[in-house]
């Protein structure tokens, strides 16, 4: 008579394989000869400051949706008003005003043509 196995089947090598491992991300960047100290994220822009979109570091579907709205590398983005708590915030791009949450805005990198003006 054969022996009975207790505890069921043993998990294979891929037992911790989840969707996070298969998620694709899209990172777009433009060519730039501007030094690194002149770059920031959209969150770093103050109201009225503008920058040239340099990179979108988001999952593919999210990046594609933002590009459909006009957030393309090389596009000029101007920071606008924000909600009382600072989230979401409005940005002007390609003639439209679009509200982005802080979590999304911090994944978009901009570069400045010139250093932003210091405010008192």
Jmol script that loads the backbone (N, CA, C; Angstrom):
load data "model"
ATOM      1  N   UNK A   1       0.849  -1.164   0.000  1.00  0.00           N
ATOM      2  CA  UNK A   1       0.000   0.000   0.000  1.00  0.00           C
ATOM      3  C   UNK A   1       0.901   1.234   0.000  1.00  0.00           C
ATOM      4  N   UNK A   2       0.535   2.236  -0.772  1.00  0.00           N
ATOM      5  CA  UNK A   2       1.340   3.448  -0.886  1.00  0.00           C
ATOM      6  C   UNK A   2       1.125   4.393   0.292  1.00  0.00           C
ATOM      7  N   UNK A   3       2.082   5.299   0.486  1.00  0.00           N
ATOM      8  CA  UNK A   3       1.978   6.272   1.568  1.00  0.00           C
ATOM      9  C   UNK A   3       1.137   7.458   1.131  1.00  0.00           C
ATOM     10  N   UNK A   4       0.355   7.979   2.051  1.00  0.00           N
ATOM     11  CA  UNK A   4      -0.452   9.165   1.781  1.00  0.00           C
ATOM     12  C   UNK A   4       0.377  10.409   2.046  1.00  0.00           C
ATOM     13  N   UNK A   5       0.229  11.411   1.182  1.00  0.00           N
ATOM     14  CA  UNK A   5       0.936  12.678   1.390  1.00  0.00           C
ATOM     15  C   UNK A   5       0.058  13.598   2.208  1.00  0.00           C
ATOM     16  N   UNK A   6       0.640  14.219   3.194  1.00  0.00           N
ATOM     17  CA  UNK A   6      -0.099  15.173   4.011  1.00  0.00           C
ATOM     18  C   UNK A   6       0.262  16.585   3.591  1.00  0.00           C
ATOM     19  N   UNK A   7      -0.684  17.498   3.783  1.00  0.00           N
ATOM     20  CA  UNK A   7      -0.399  18.910   3.523  1.00  0.00           C
ATOM     21  C   UNK A   7      -0.670  19.333   2.086  1.00  0.00           C
ATOM     22  N   UNK A   8      -1.207  18.492   1.277  1.00  0.00           N
ATOM     23  CA  UNK A   8      -1.545  18.903  -0.087  1.00  0.00           C
ATOM     24  C   UNK A   8      -0.318  18.994  -0.976  1.00  0.00           C
ATOM     25  N   UNK A   9      -0.475  19.750  -2.039  1.00  0.00           N
ATOM     26  CA  UNK A   9       0.617  19.875  -2.998  1.00  0.00           C
ATOM     27  C   UNK A   9       1.573  20.972  -2.578  1.00  0.00           C
ATOM     28  N   UNK A  10       2.783  20.851  -2.985  1.00  0.00           N
ATOM     29  CA  UNK A  10       3.813  21.820  -2.671  1.00  0.00           C
ATOM     30  C   UNK A  10       3.756  22.963  -3.688  1.00  0.00           C
ATOM     31  N   UNK A  11       3.896  24.192  -3.197  1.00  0.00           N
ATOM     32  CA  UNK A  11       3.859  25.346  -4.089  1.00  0.00           C
ATOM     33  C   UNK A  11       5.101  25.361  -4.961  1.00  0.00           C
ATOM     34  N   UNK A  12       4.923  25.751  -6.214  1.00  0.00           N
ATOM     35  CA  UNK A  12       6.033  25.805  -7.151  1.00  0.00           C
ATOM     36  C   UNK A  12       6.902  27.035  -6.943  1.00  0.00           C
ATOM     37  N   UNK A  13       7.853  27.192  -7.795  1.00  0.00           N
ATOM     38  CA  UNK A  13       8.781  28.317  -7.723  1.00  0.00           C
ATOM     39  C   UNK A  13       8.044  29.647  -7.834  1.00  0.00           C
ATOM     40  N   UNK A  14       7.017  29.692  -8.643  1.00  0.00           N
ATOM     41  CA  UNK A  14       6.312  30.938  -8.926  1.00  0.00           C
ATOM     42  C   UNK A  14       5.177  31.247  -7.971  1.00  0.00           C
ATOM     43  N   UNK A  15       5.206  30.755  -6.751  1.00  0.00           N
ATOM     44  CA  UNK A  15       4.087  30.967  -5.840  1.00  0.00           C
ATOM     45  C   UNK A  15       3.907  32.434  -5.463  1.00  0.00           C
ATOM     46  N   UNK A  16       4.950  33.252  -5.555  1.00  0.00           N
ATOM     47  CA  UNK A  16       4.841  34.661  -5.232  1.00  0.00           C
ATOM     48  C   UNK A  16       4.717  35.526  -6.481  1.00  0.00           C
ATOM     49  N   UNK A  17       4.503  34.905  -7.594  1.00  0.00           N
ATOM     50  CA  UNK A  17       4.380  35.634  -8.852  1.00  0.00           C
ATOM     51  C   UNK A  17       3.012  36.307  -8.894  1.00  0.00           C
ATOM     52  N   UNK A  18       3.030  37.638  -8.940  1.00  0.00           N
ATOM     53  CA  UNK A  18       1.785  38.398  -8.953  1.00  0.00           C
ATOM     54  C   UNK A  18       1.807  39.391 -10.089  1.00  0.00           C
ATOM     55  N   UNK A  19       0.718  40.109 -10.221  1.00  0.00           N
ATOM     56  CA  UNK A  19       0.562  41.069 -11.304  1.00  0.00           C
ATOM     57  C   UNK A  19       1.643  42.155 -11.288  1.00  0.00           C
ATOM     58  N   UNK A  20       2.126  42.515 -10.113  1.00  0.00           N
ATOM     59  CA  UNK A  20       3.134  43.573 -10.014  1.00  0.00           C
ATOM     60  C   UNK A  20       4.375  43.243 -10.828  1.00  0.00           C
ATOM     61  N   UNK A  21       4.696  41.961 -10.975  1.00  0.00           N
ATOM     62  CA  UNK A  21       5.877  41.573 -11.738  1.00  0.00           C
ATOM     63  C   UNK A  21       5.658  41.725 -13.235  1.00  0.00           C
ATOM     64  N   UNK A  22       4.412  41.735 -13.677  1.00  0.00           N
ATOM     65  CA  UNK A  22       4.142  41.818 -15.105  1.00  0.00           C
ATOM     66  C   UNK A  22       3.683  43.207 -15.531  1.00  0.00           C
ATOM     67  N   UNK A  23       3.587  44.116 -14.581  1.00  0.00           N
ATOM     68  CA  UNK A  23       3.134  45.463 -14.903  1.00  0.00           C
ATOM     69  C   UNK A  23       4.191  46.183 -15.731  1.00  0.00           C
ATOM     70  N   UNK A  24       3.760  46.808 -16.804  1.00  0.00           N
ATOM     71  CA  UNK A  24       4.721  47.532 -17.633  1.00  0.00           C
ATOM     72  C   UNK A  24       4.660  49.016 -17.300  1.00  0.00           C
ATOM     73  N   UNK A  25       5.774  49.679 -17.452  1.00  0.00           N
ATOM     74  CA  UNK A  25       5.856  51.107 -17.218  1.00  0.00           C
ATOM     75  C   UNK A  25       6.456  51.756 -18.444  1.00  0.00           C
ATOM     76  N   UNK A  26       6.060  53.001 -18.666  1.00  0.00           N
ATOM     77  CA  UNK A  26       6.584  53.740 -19.793  1.00  0.00           C
ATOM     78  C   UNK A  26       7.335  54.942 -19.245  1.00  0.00           C
ATOM     79  N   UNK A  27       8.551  55.118 -19.685  1.00  0.00           N
ATOM     80  CA  UNK A  27       9.327  56.273 -19.268  1.00  0.00           C
ATOM     81  C   UNK A  27       9.742  57.011 -20.528  1.00  0.00           C
ATOM     82  N   UNK A  28       9.264  58.219 -20.645  1.00  0.00           N
ATOM     83  CA  UNK A  28       9.577  59.037 -21.805  1.00  0.00           C
ATOM     84  C   UNK A  28      10.474  60.177 -21.377  1.00  0.00           C
ATOM     85  N   UNK A  29      11.431  60.493 -22.194  1.00  0.00           N
ATOM     86  CA  UNK A  29      12.277  61.625 -21.877  1.00  0.00           C
ATOM     87  C   UNK A  29      12.688  62.318 -23.158  1.00  0.00           C
ATOM     88  N   UNK A  30      12.938  63.593 -23.030  1.00  0.00           N
ATOM     89  CA  UNK A  30      13.388  64.379 -24.168  1.00  0.00           C
ATOM     90  C   UNK A  30      14.878  64.608 -24.076  1.00  0.00           C
ATOM     91  N   UNK A  31      15.476  64.974 -25.187  1.00  0.00           N
ATOM     92  CA  UNK A  31      16.904  65.285 -25.171  1.00  0.00           C
ATOM     93  C   UNK A  31      17.097  66.627 -24.510  1.00  0.00           C
ATOM     94  N   UNK A  32      18.089  66.707 -23.675  1.00  0.00           N
ATOM     95  CA  UNK A  32      18.319  67.938 -22.951  1.00  0.00           C
ATOM     96  C   UNK A  32      19.797  68.110 -22.667  1.00  0.00           C
ATOM     97  N   UNK A  33      20.277  69.323 -22.865  1.00  0.00           N
ATOM     98  CA  UNK A  33      21.647  69.624 -22.492  1.00  0.00           C
ATOM     99  C   UNK A  33      21.664  70.534 -21.269  1.00  0.00           C
ATOM    100  N   UNK A  34      20.481  70.731 -20.667  1.00  0.00           N
ATOM    101  CA  UNK A  34      20.349  71.580 -19.486  1.00  0.00           C
ATOM    102  C   UNK A  34      20.879  70.828 -18.279  1.00  0.00           C
ATOM    103  N   UNK A  35      21.553  71.509 -17.400  1.00  0.00           N
ATOM    104  CA  UNK A  35      22.106  70.847 -16.226  1.00  0.00           C
ATOM    105  C   UNK A  35      20.996  70.341 -15.309  1.00  0.00           C
ATOM    106  N   UNK A  36      21.332  69.346 -14.500  1.00  0.00           N
ATOM    107  CA  UNK A  36      20.362  68.703 -13.626  1.00  0.00           C
ATOM    108  C   UNK A  36      19.745  69.644 -12.599  1.00  0.00           C
ATOM    109  N   UNK A  37      20.458  70.694 -12.186  1.00  0.00           N
ATOM    110  CA  UNK A  37      19.921  71.567 -11.150  1.00  0.00           C
ATOM    111  C   UNK A  37      18.762  72.425 -11.663  1.00  0.00           C
ATOM    112  N   UNK A  38      18.477  72.385 -12.955  1.00  0.00           N
ATOM    113  CA  UNK A  38      17.366  73.144 -13.499  1.00  0.00           C
ATOM    114  C   UNK A  38      16.163  72.248 -13.774  1.00  0.00           C
ATOM    115  N   UNK A  39      16.099  71.088 -13.161  1.00  0.00           N
ATOM    116  CA  UNK A  39      14.961  70.210 -13.357  1.00  0.00           C
ATOM    117  C   UNK A  39      14.211  70.032 -12.036  1.00  0.00           C
ATOM    118  N   UNK A  40      12.934  69.710 -12.151  1.00  0.00           N
ATOM    119  CA  UNK A  40      12.072  69.531 -10.980  1.00  0.00           C
ATOM    120  C   UNK A  40      10.880  68.683 -11.408  1.00  0.00           C
ATOM    121  N   UNK A  41      10.003  68.394 -10.463  1.00  0.00           N
ATOM    122  CA  UNK A  41       8.754  67.714 -10.798  1.00  0.00           C
ATOM    123  C   UNK A  41       7.644  68.763 -10.837  1.00  0.00           C
ATOM    124  N   UNK A  42       6.485  68.374 -11.329  1.00  0.00           N
ATOM    125  CA  UNK A  42       5.363  69.318 -11.376  1.00  0.00           C
ATOM    126  C   UNK A  42       4.967  69.788  -9.985  1.00  0.00           C
ATOM    127  N   UNK A  43       5.171  68.955  -8.977  1.00  0.00           N
ATOM    128  CA  UNK A  43       4.832  69.327  -7.609  1.00  0.00           C
ATOM    129  C   UNK A  43       5.681  70.509  -7.143  1.00  0.00           C
ATOM    130  N   UNK A  44       6.912  70.608  -7.642  1.00  0.00           N
ATOM    131  CA  UNK A  44       7.831  71.659  -7.220  1.00  0.00           C
ATOM    132  C   UNK A  44       7.511  73.026  -7.824  1.00  0.00           C
ATOM    133  N   UNK A  45       6.685  73.074  -8.853  1.00  0.00           N
ATOM    134  CA  UNK A  45       6.345  74.346  -9.487  1.00  0.00           C
ATOM    135  C   UNK A  45       5.388  75.141  -8.609  1.00  0.00           C
ATOM    136  N   UNK A  46       5.643  76.426  -8.507  1.00  0.00           N
ATOM    137  CA  UNK A  46       4.721  77.320  -7.803  1.00  0.00           C
ATOM    138  C   UNK A  46       3.710  77.873  -8.807  1.00  0.00           C
ATOM    139  N   UNK A  47       2.652  78.434  -8.290  1.00  0.00           N
ATOM    140  CA  UNK A  47       1.615  79.003  -9.153  1.00  0.00           C
ATOM    141  C   UNK A  47       2.241  80.031 -10.098  1.00  0.00           C
ATOM    142  N   UNK A  48       2.008  79.852 -11.389  1.00  0.00           N
ATOM    143  CA  UNK A  48       2.531  80.751 -12.406  1.00  0.00           C
ATOM    144  C   UNK A  48       3.856  80.316 -12.999  1.00  0.00           C
ATOM    145  N   UNK A  49       4.596  79.409 -12.322  1.00  0.00           N
ATOM    146  CA  UNK A  49       5.854  78.893 -12.859  1.00  0.00           C
ATOM    147  C   UNK A  49       5.566  77.968 -14.041  1.00  0.00           C
ATOM    148  N   UNK A  50       6.473  77.948 -14.986  1.00  0.00           N
ATOM    149  CA  UNK A  50       6.317  77.089 -16.152  1.00  0.00           C
ATOM    150  C   UNK A  50       7.592  76.307 -16.377  1.00  0.00           C
ATOM    151  N   UNK A  51       7.458  75.160 -16.989  1.00  0.00           N
ATOM    152  CA  UNK A  51       8.602  74.326 -17.328  1.00  0.00           C
ATOM    153  C   UNK A  51       8.279  73.495 -18.556  1.00  0.00           C
ATOM    154  N   UNK A  52       9.309  72.937 -19.147  1.00  0.00           N
ATOM    155  CA  UNK A  52       9.151  72.064 -20.305  1.00  0.00           C
ATOM    156  C   UNK A  52       9.127  70.627 -19.807  1.00  0.00           C
ATOM    157  N   UNK A  53       8.077  69.896 -20.156  1.00  0.00           N
ATOM    158  CA  UNK A  53       7.948  68.510 -19.708  1.00  0.00           C
ATOM    159  C   UNK A  53       9.095  67.687 -20.284  1.00  0.00           C
ATOM    160  N   UNK A  54       9.819  67.031 -19.399  1.00  0.00           N
ATOM    161  CA  UNK A  54      10.996  66.273 -19.810  1.00  0.00           C
ATOM    162  C   UNK A  54      10.751  64.774 -19.774  1.00  0.00           C
ATOM    163  N   UNK A  55      10.064  64.285 -18.724  1.00  0.00           N
ATOM    164  CA  UNK A  55       9.909  62.842 -18.572  1.00  0.00           C
ATOM    165  C   UNK A  55       8.608  62.506 -17.852  1.00  0.00           C
ATOM    166  N   UNK A  56       7.984  61.410 -18.281  1.00  0.00           N
ATOM    167  CA  UNK A  56       6.795  60.871 -17.622  1.00  0.00           C
ATOM    168  C   UNK A  56       7.173  59.488 -17.123  1.00  0.00           C
ATOM    169  N   UNK A  57       7.155  59.306 -15.822  1.00  0.00           N
ATOM    170  CA  UNK A  57       7.549  58.033 -15.226  1.00  0.00           C
ATOM    171  C   UNK A  57       6.327  57.396 -14.564  1.00  0.00           C
ATOM    172  N   UNK A  58       5.430  56.879 -15.405  1.00  0.00           N
ATOM    173  CA  UNK A  58       4.174  56.285 -14.944  1.00  0.00           C
ATOM    174  C   UNK A  58       3.921  54.984 -15.684  1.00  0.00           C
ATOM    175  N   UNK A  59       3.029  54.131 -15.164  1.00  0.00           N
ATOM    176  CA  UNK A  59       2.637  52.940 -15.922  1.00  0.00           C
ATOM    177  C   UNK A  59       2.101  53.335 -17.296  1.00  0.00           C
ATOM    178  N   UNK A  60       2.232  52.439 -18.248  1.00  0.00           N
ATOM    179  CA  UNK A  60       1.918  52.713 -19.646  1.00  0.00           C
ATOM    180  C   UNK A  60       0.540  53.321 -19.856  1.00  0.00           C
ATOM    181  N   UNK A  61      -0.489  52.754 -19.267  1.00  0.00           N
ATOM    182  CA  UNK A  61      -1.850  53.260 -19.485  1.00  0.00           C
ATOM    183  C   UNK A  61      -2.014  54.682 -18.949  1.00  0.00           C
ATOM    184  N   UNK A  62      -1.445  54.956 -17.784  1.00  0.00           N
ATOM    185  CA  UNK A  62      -1.533  56.296 -17.210  1.00  0.00           C
ATOM    186  C   UNK A  62      -0.758  57.305 -18.053  1.00  0.00           C
ATOM    187  N   UNK A  63       0.437  56.921 -18.491  1.00  0.00           N
ATOM    188  CA  UNK A  63       1.247  57.811 -19.328  1.00  0.00           C
ATOM    189  C   UNK A  63       0.541  58.093 -20.649  1.00  0.00           C
ATOM    190  N   UNK A  64      -0.058  57.082 -21.220  1.00  0.00           N
ATOM    191  CA  UNK A  64      -0.768  57.256 -22.491  1.00  0.00           C
ATOM    192  C   UNK A  64      -1.938  58.225 -22.324  1.00  0.00           C
ATOM    193  N   UNK A  65      -2.674  58.108 -21.239  1.00  0.00           N
ATOM    194  CA  UNK A  65      -3.814  58.998 -20.998  1.00  0.00           C
ATOM    195  C   UNK A  65      -3.350  60.447 -20.837  1.00  0.00           C
ATOM    196  N   UNK A  66      -2.262  60.661 -20.099  1.00  0.00           N
ATOM    197  CA  UNK A  66      -1.739  62.018 -19.951  1.00  0.00           C
ATOM    198  C   UNK A  66      -1.261  62.578 -21.284  1.00  0.00           C
ATOM    199  N   UNK A  67      -0.668  61.738 -22.111  1.00  0.00           N
ATOM    200  CA  UNK A  67      -0.216  62.201 -23.429  1.00  0.00           C
ATOM    201  C   UNK A  67      -1.400  62.582 -24.303  1.00  0.00           C
ATOM    202  N   UNK A  68      -2.509  61.846 -24.180  1.00  0.00           N
ATOM    203  CA  UNK A  68      -3.725  62.203 -24.920  1.00  0.00           C
ATOM    204  C   UNK A  68      -4.249  63.569 -24.485  1.00  0.00           C
ATOM    205  N   UNK A  69      -4.000  63.938 -23.220  1.00  0.00           N
ATOM    206  CA  UNK A  69      -4.449  65.228 -22.700  1.00  0.00           C
ATOM    207  C   UNK A  69      -3.475  66.365 -23.025  1.00  0.00           C
ATOM    208  N   UNK A  70      -2.314  66.047 -23.610  1.00  0.00           N
ATOM    209  CA  UNK A  70      -1.362  67.070 -24.006  1.00  0.00           C
ATOM    210  C   UNK A  70      -0.050  67.062 -23.256  1.00  0.00           C
ATOM    211  N   UNK A  71       0.110  66.185 -22.277  1.00  0.00           N
ATOM    212  CA  UNK A  71       1.360  66.106 -21.529  1.00  0.00           C
ATOM    213  C   UNK A  71       2.371  65.285 -22.329  1.00  0.00           C
ATOM    214  N   UNK A  72       2.972  65.924 -23.305  1.00  0.00           N
ATOM    215  CA  UNK A  72       3.966  65.285 -24.156  1.00  0.00           C
ATOM    216  C   UNK A  72       5.340  65.853 -23.835  1.00  0.00           C
ATOM    217  N   UNK A  73       6.392  65.031 -23.874  1.00  0.00           N
ATOM    218  CA  UNK A  73       7.732  65.573 -23.665  1.00  0.00           C
ATOM    219  C   UNK A  73       7.993  66.722 -24.643  1.00  0.00           C
ATOM    220  N   UNK A  74       8.452  67.835 -24.108  1.00  0.00           N
ATOM    221  CA  UNK A  74       8.684  69.032 -24.912  1.00  0.00           C
ATOM    222  C   UNK A  74       7.562  70.050 -24.798  1.00  0.00           C
ATOM    223  N   UNK A  75       6.433  69.675 -24.205  1.00  0.00           N
ATOM    224  CA  UNK A  75       5.302  70.603 -24.037  1.00  0.00           C
ATOM    225  C   UNK A  75       5.551  71.516 -22.840  1.00  0.00           C
ATOM    226  N   UNK A  76       5.097  72.747 -22.945  1.00  0.00           N
ATOM    227  CA  UNK A  76       5.232  73.713 -21.855  1.00  0.00           C
ATOM    228  C   UNK A  76       4.072  73.522 -20.873  1.00  0.00           C
ATOM    229  N   UNK A  77       4.394  73.367 -19.583  1.00  0.00           N
ATOM    230  CA  UNK A  77       3.401  73.144 -18.530  1.00  0.00           C
ATOM    231  C   UNK A  77       3.503  74.293 -17.536  1.00  0.00           C
ATOM    232  N   UNK A  78       2.349  74.914 -17.235  1.00  0.00           N
ATOM    233  CA  UNK A  78       2.300  76.019 -16.284  1.00  0.00           C
ATOM    234  C   UNK A  78       1.463  75.606 -15.084  1.00  0.00           C
ATOM    235  N   UNK A  79       1.986  75.856 -13.896  1.00  0.00           N
ATOM    236  CA  UNK A  79       1.265  75.519 -12.665  1.00  0.00           C
ATOM    237  C   UNK A  79       0.193  76.559 -12.394  1.00  0.00           C
ATOM    238  N   UNK A  80      -0.965  76.094 -11.954  1.00  0.00           N
ATOM    239  CA  UNK A  80      -2.078  76.982 -11.656  1.00  0.00           C
ATOM    240  C   UNK A  80      -2.543  76.836 -10.224  1.00  0.00           C
ATOM    241  N   UNK A  81      -3.827  77.007 -10.030  1.00  0.00           N
ATOM    242  CA  UNK A  81      -4.435  76.939  -8.702  1.00  0.00           C
ATOM    243  C   UNK A  81      -4.428  75.526  -8.149  1.00  0.00           C
ATOM    244  N   UNK A  82      -4.664  75.426  -6.856  1.00  0.00           N
ATOM    245  CA  UNK A  82      -4.789  74.113  -6.226  1.00  0.00           C
ATOM    246  C   UNK A  82      -5.964  74.147  -5.259  1.00  0.00           C
ATOM    247  N   UNK A  83      -6.410  72.976  -4.867  1.00  0.00           N
ATOM    248  CA  UNK A  83      -7.477  72.862  -3.882  1.00  0.00           C
ATOM    249  C   UNK A  83      -6.944  73.373  -2.544  1.00  0.00           C
ATOM    250  N   UNK A  84      -7.825  73.688  -1.582  1.00  0.00           N
ATOM    251  CA  UNK A  84      -7.377  74.221  -0.293  1.00  0.00           C
ATOM    252  C   UNK A  84      -6.293  73.392   0.392  1.00  0.00           C
ATOM    253  N   UNK A  85      -6.331  72.090   0.292  1.00  0.00           N
ATOM    254  CA  UNK A  85      -5.296  71.253   0.895  1.00  0.00           C
ATOM    255  C   UNK A  85      -4.079  71.064  -0.002  1.00  0.00           C
ATOM    256  N   UNK A  86      -4.120  71.610  -1.207  1.00  0.00           N
ATOM    257  CA  UNK A  86      -3.013  71.479  -2.140  1.00  0.00           C
ATOM    258  C   UNK A  86      -3.126  70.293  -3.081  1.00  0.00           C
ATOM    259  N   UNK A  87      -4.195  69.518  -2.973  1.00  0.00           N
ATOM    260  CA  UNK A  87      -4.350  68.334  -3.809  1.00  0.00           C
ATOM    261  C   UNK A  87      -5.816  68.179  -4.191  1.00  0.00           C
ATOM    262  N   UNK A  88      -6.209  68.157  -5.443  1.00  0.00           N
ATOM    263  CA  UNK A  88      -5.385  68.185  -6.644  1.00  0.00           C
ATOM    264  C   UNK A  88      -4.947  69.600  -7.002  1.00  0.00           C
ATOM    265  N   UNK A  89      -4.120  69.667  -8.020  1.00  0.00           N
ATOM    266  CA  UNK A  89      -3.589  70.930  -8.493  1.00  0.00           C
ATOM    267  C   UNK A  89      -3.833  71.050  -9.981  1.00  0.00           C
ATOM    268  N   UNK A  90      -4.077  72.267 -10.442  1.00  0.00           N
ATOM    269  CA  UNK A  90      -4.381  72.500 -11.855  1.00  0.00           C
ATOM    270  C   UNK A  90      -3.105  72.894 -12.588  1.00  0.00           C
ATOM    271  N   UNK A  91      -2.916  72.293 -13.765  1.00  0.00           N
ATOM    272  CA  UNK A  91      -1.794  72.623 -14.636  1.00  0.00           C
ATOM    273  C   UNK A  91      -2.337  72.962 -16.015  1.00  0.00           C
ATOM    274  N   UNK A  92      -1.732  73.949 -16.645  1.00  0.00           N
ATOM    275  CA  UNK A  92      -2.142  74.334 -17.983  1.00  0.00           C
ATOM    276  C   UNK A  92      -1.142  73.752 -18.970  1.00  0.00           C
ATOM    277  N   UNK A  93      -1.658  73.023 -19.942  1.00  0.00           N
ATOM    278  CA  UNK A  93      -0.824  72.426 -20.978  1.00  0.00           C
ATOM    279  C   UNK A  93      -1.626  72.383 -22.276  1.00  0.00           C
ATOM    280  N   UNK A  94      -1.002  72.793 -23.343  1.00  0.00           N
ATOM    281  CA  UNK A  94      -1.615  72.740 -24.675  1.00  0.00           C
ATOM    282  C   UNK A  94      -2.967  73.449 -24.715  1.00  0.00           C
ATOM    283  N   UNK A  95      -3.098  74.562 -23.996  1.00  0.00           N
ATOM    284  CA  UNK A  95      -4.325  75.347 -24.016  1.00  0.00           C
ATOM    285  C   UNK A  95      -5.441  74.827 -23.130  1.00  0.00           C
ATOM    286  N   UNK A  96      -5.200  73.763 -22.392  1.00  0.00           N
ATOM    287  CA  UNK A  96      -6.215  73.188 -21.503  1.00  0.00           C
ATOM    288  C   UNK A  96      -5.733  73.245 -20.065  1.00  0.00           C
ATOM    289  N   UNK A  97      -6.687  73.256 -19.150  1.00  0.00           N
ATOM    290  CA  UNK A  97      -6.363  73.178 -17.735  1.00  0.00           C
ATOM    291  C   UNK A  97      -6.769  71.808 -17.226  1.00  0.00           C
ATOM    292  N   UNK A  98      -5.811  71.118 -16.615  1.00  0.00           N
ATOM    293  CA  UNK A  98      -6.028  69.747 -16.173  1.00  0.00           C
ATOM    294  C   UNK A  98      -5.597  69.621 -14.718  1.00  0.00           C
ATOM    295  N   UNK A  99      -6.451  69.021 -13.895  1.00  0.00           N
ATOM    296  CA  UNK A  99      -6.136  68.817 -12.477  1.00  0.00           C
ATOM    297  C   UNK A  99      -5.468  67.458 -12.310  1.00  0.00           C
ATOM    298  N   UNK A 100      -4.339  67.465 -11.602  1.00  0.00           N
ATOM    299  CA  UNK A 100      -3.620  66.224 -11.315  1.00  0.00           C
ATOM    300  C   UNK A 100      -3.419  66.095  -9.812  1.00  0.00           C
ATOM    301  N   UNK A 101      -3.512  64.894  -9.322  1.00  0.00           N
ATOM    302  CA  UNK A 101      -3.221  64.629  -7.923  1.00  0.00           C
ATOM    303  C   UNK A 101      -1.710  64.702  -7.700  1.00  0.00           C
ATOM    304  N   UNK A 102      -1.332  64.966  -6.479  1.00  0.00           N
ATOM    305  CA  UNK A 102       0.085  65.096  -6.106  1.00  0.00           C
ATOM    306  C   UNK A 102       0.877  63.834  -6.479  1.00  0.00           C
ATOM    307  N   UNK A 103       0.309  62.664  -6.233  1.00  0.00           N
ATOM    308  CA  UNK A 103       0.989  61.400  -6.540  1.00  0.00           C
ATOM    309  C   UNK A 103       1.332  61.287  -8.026  1.00  0.00           C
ATOM    310  N   UNK A 104       0.463  61.790  -8.884  1.00  0.00           N
ATOM    311  CA  UNK A 104       0.724  61.754 -10.321  1.00  0.00           C
ATOM    312  C   UNK A 104       1.698  62.850 -10.713  1.00  0.00           C
ATOM    313  N   UNK A 105       1.492  64.055 -10.194  1.00  0.00           N
ATOM    314  CA  UNK A 105       2.318  65.206 -10.571  1.00  0.00           C
ATOM    315  C   UNK A 105       3.778  65.021 -10.190  1.00  0.00           C
ATOM    316  N   UNK A 106       4.053  64.288  -9.130  1.00  0.00           N
ATOM    317  CA  UNK A 106       5.453  64.118  -8.723  1.00  0.00           C
ATOM    318  C   UNK A 106       6.185  63.124  -9.609  1.00  0.00           C
ATOM    319  N   UNK A 107       5.494  62.450 -10.514  1.00  0.00           N
ATOM    320  CA  UNK A 107       6.115  61.501 -11.439  1.00  0.00           C
ATOM    321  C   UNK A 107       6.403  62.118 -12.804  1.00  0.00           C
ATOM    322  N   UNK A 108       6.063  63.418 -12.979  1.00  0.00           N
ATOM    323  CA  UNK A 108       6.334  64.130 -14.220  1.00  0.00           C
ATOM    324  C   UNK A 108       7.462  65.132 -13.985  1.00  0.00           C
ATOM    325  N   UNK A 109       8.525  64.987 -14.721  1.00  0.00           N
ATOM    326  CA  UNK A 109       9.705  65.833 -14.548  1.00  0.00           C
ATOM    327  C   UNK A 109       9.700  66.937 -15.589  1.00  0.00           C
ATOM    328  N   UNK A 110      10.010  68.148 -15.139  1.00  0.00           N
ATOM    329  CA  UNK A 110      10.108  69.292 -16.051  1.00  0.00           C
ATOM    330  C   UNK A 110      11.502  69.891 -15.941  1.00  0.00           C
ATOM    331  N   UNK A 111      11.896  70.604 -16.961  1.00  0.00           N
ATOM    332  CA  UNK A 111      13.154  71.345 -16.927  1.00  0.00           C
ATOM    333  C   UNK A 111      12.826  72.799 -17.211  1.00  0.00           C
ATOM    334  N   UNK A 112      13.663  73.673 -16.724  1.00  0.00           N
ATOM    335  CA  UNK A 112      13.445  75.109 -16.877  1.00  0.00           C
ATOM    336  C   UNK A 112      14.355  75.658 -17.973  1.00  0.00           C
ATOM    337  N   UNK A 113      13.839  76.626 -18.730  1.00  0.00           N
ATOM    338  CA  UNK A 113      14.674  77.337 -19.695  1.00  0.00           C
ATOM    339  C   UNK A 113      15.673  78.194 -18.938  1.00  0.00           C
ATOM    340  N   UNK A 114      15.236  78.705 -17.807  1.00  0.00           N
ATOM    341  CA  UNK A 114      16.047  79.542 -16.938  1.00  0.00           C
ATOM    342  C   UNK A 114      15.617  79.240 -15.504  1.00  0.00           C
ATOM    343  N   UNK A 115      16.430  79.531 -14.512  1.00  0.00           N
ATOM    344  CA  UNK A 115      16.043  79.241 -13.132  1.00  0.00           C
ATOM    345  C   UNK A 115      14.774  79.997 -12.756  1.00  0.00           C
ATOM    346  N   UNK A 116      13.865  79.376 -12.005  1.00  0.00           N
ATOM    347  CA  UNK A 116      12.659  80.077 -11.584  1.00  0.00           C
ATOM    348  C   UNK A 116      13.001  81.236 -10.663  1.00  0.00           C
ATOM    349  N   UNK A 117      12.170  82.280 -10.719  1.00  0.00           N
ATOM    350  CA  UNK A 117      12.394  83.461  -9.888  1.00  0.00           C
ATOM    351  C   UNK A 117      12.128  83.103  -8.431  1.00  0.00           C
ATOM    352  N   UNK A 118      12.972  83.624  -7.564  1.00  0.00           N
ATOM    353  CA  UNK A 118      12.770  83.420  -6.127  1.00  0.00           C
ATOM    354  C   UNK A 118      11.730  84.402  -5.644  1.00  0.00           C
ATOM    355  N   UNK A 119      10.850  83.899  -4.794  1.00  0.00           N
ATOM    356  CA  UNK A 119       9.771  84.747  -4.251  1.00  0.00           C
ATOM    357  C   UNK A 119       9.978  84.929  -2.762  1.00  0.00           C
ATOM    358  N   UNK A 120       9.590  86.090  -2.284  1.00  0.00           N
ATOM    359  CA  UNK A 120       9.718  86.364  -0.840  1.00  0.00           C
ATOM    360  C   UNK A 120       8.532  85.869  -0.090  1.00  0.00           C
TER     361      UNK A 120
END
end "model"
wireframe off; spacefill off
backbone 0.3
color backbone group
